[in-house]
Amino acid sequence: MNNLQLYETIFKRKSIRKFDMAPLDTAVLTEIKNYASGLKSMDEGIKHELVYLNPGDVKNLFPIKAPYYVCCYSEKKEGYLMNAGFLMQQLDLYLSANGIGSCWLGMAKPSKELLERKDGMEFVIILAFGKANEPLHRTDTSEFKRKNIAQITDLTDMAELLEPVRLAPSASNSQPWYFSVTGDEITVSRKSLNVITAPIFSKFNQIDIGIALLHLWLSLDHQGKTAPFETKKAEVPKGYDYMITVKTGSN
Ligand SMILES: Cc1cc2nc3c(=O)[nH]c(=O)nc-3n(C[C@H](O)[C@H](O)[C@H](O)COP(=O)(O)O)c2cc1C
């Protein structure tokens, strides 16, 4: 699977919530696990581990039943939630590109024994996957329910670069991201939370930003540019919190 195939999948992927419970071919499952073992990290200094769970090992508040679940655990270091979003979105796109349905599950957790690890790794998020029992892809980007480009950036000439980012999935479709541009730098911020929204969205919105960053990384790559991430002080619009800076140099 190359970056172009992942990039092209952005424009048709969707969350799958109805699964065929029949098992996948062993060879297909092995390929998925092989791909997942080589995901690109935003920060190689943050250790992560993917664990495959059976339906019986997952507690889900919503009745989505899937034959397979992959659970991301991570070291709890600066930026680890963004990193988890960046990693797992590669898998979400890979699965969709290979004809397999998937859905991020923020409301699911591994069973108690699997939740409490003693090696310093923390449970972050689960992705459900399996054969889809509903149409796998969208046929047109108008089918995506998303903010328009002017609601996520102040620069009009960024439309082509940011279109795939605009289409990124997010928890409750909250789309908390904003992209400001100075020179060859993109400042990424996320909508500030209040006392009511913070307990639910503080974690998810950081994962969402990581998902959007993966789409941005693929979009820059598609334009022949690299995208190193950097954390520094930068101005963000009122009502937003600074997350990260992306340098948009050439390859
Ligand atoms: C971090 C995260 C958590 C999510 N949690 C759930 C969930 O618990 N249940 C669910 O049905 N969908 C969940 N979703 C899927 C979103 O609702 C979905 O991505 C969004 O509505 C956009 O729809 P689309 O993915 O079909 O484009 C989650 C998505 C993300 C990114």
The ligand as an SDF file (V2000), in Angstrom:
LIG
                    3D

 31 33  0  0  0  0  0  0  0  0999 V2000
  -11.7720    9.4100   17.9740 C   0  0  0  0  0  0  0  0  0  0  0  0
  -13.0670    8.9450   17.3510 C   0  0  0  0  0  0  0  0  0  0  0  0
  -14.0050    8.2770   18.1190 C   0  0  0  0  0  0  0  0  0  0  0  0
  -15.2000    7.8190   17.5340 C   0  0  0  0  0  0  0  0  0  0  0  0
  -16.0780    7.0900   18.2910 N   0  0  0  0  0  0  0  0  0  0  0  0
  -17.1990    6.5640   17.7200 C   0  0  0  0  0  0  0  0  0  0  0  0
  -18.0620    5.7140   18.4740 C   0  0  0  0  0  0  0  0  0  0  0  0
  -17.8420    5.4640   19.6780 O   0  0  0  0  0  0  0  0  0  0  0  0
  -19.1540    5.1930   17.8490 N   0  0  0  0  0  0  0  0  0  0  0  0
  -19.4150    5.4510   16.5200 C   0  0  0  0  0  0  0  0  0  0  0  0
  -20.4100    4.9490   15.9990 O   0  0  0  0  0  0  0  0  0  0  0  0
  -18.6020    6.2460   15.7690 N   0  0  0  0  0  0  0  0  0  0  0  0
  -17.4990    6.7940   16.3450 C   0  0  0  0  0  0  0  0  0  0  0  0
  -16.6410    7.5640   15.5920 N   0  0  0  0  0  0  0  0  0  0  0  0
  -16.9060    7.8030   14.1610 C   0  0  0  0  0  0  0  0  0  0  0  0
  -17.3870    9.2240   13.8970 C   0  0  0  0  0  0  0  0  0  0  0  0
  -18.6950    9.3940   14.4000 O   0  0  0  0  0  0  0  0  0  0  0  0
  -17.3150    9.4980   12.3880 C   0  0  0  0  0  0  0  0  0  0  0  0
  -15.9920    9.3960   11.9670 O   0  0  0  0  0  0  0  0  0  0  0  0
  -17.8540   10.8750   12.0020 C   0  0  0  0  0  0  0  0  0  0  0  0
  -19.2190   10.9830   12.3160 O   0  0  0  0  0  0  0  0  0  0  0  0
  -17.6760   11.1430   10.4910 C   0  0  0  0  0  0  0  0  0  0  0  0
  -18.3080   10.1650    9.7170 O   0  0  0  0  0  0  0  0  0  0  0  0
  -17.5090    9.2770    8.6680 P   0  0  0  0  0  0  0  0  0  0  0  0
  -16.3810    8.5910    9.4160 O   0  0  0  0  0  0  0  0  0  0  0  0
  -18.5010    8.2870    8.1510 O   0  0  0  0  0  0  0  0  0  0  0  0
  -16.9740   10.1770    7.6040 O   0  0  0  0  0  0  0  0  0  0  0  0
  -15.4550    8.0610   16.1570 C   0  0  0  0  0  0  0  0  0  0  0  0
  -14.5100    8.7550   15.3920 C   0  0  0  0  0  0  0  0  0  0  0  0
  -13.3220    9.1710   15.9750 C   0  0  0  0  0  0  0  0  0  0  0  0
  -12.3050    9.8550   15.1210 C   0  0  0  0  0  0  0  0  0  0  0  0
  1  2  1  0
  2  3  1  0
  2 30  2  0
  3  4  2  0
  4  5  1  0
  4 28  1  0
  5  6  2  0
  6  7  1  0
  6 13  1  0
  7  8  2  0
  7  9  1  0
  9 10  1  0
 10 11  2  0
 10 12  1  0
 12 13  2  0
 13 14  1  0
 14 15  1  0
 14 28  1  0
 15 16  1  0
 16 17  1  0
 16 18  1  0
 18 19  1  0
 18 20  1  0
 20 21  1  0
 20 22  1  0
 22 23  1  0
 23 24  1  0
 24 25  2  0
 24 26  1  0
 24 27  1  0
 28 29  2  0
 29 30  1  0
 30 31  1  0
M  END
$$$$
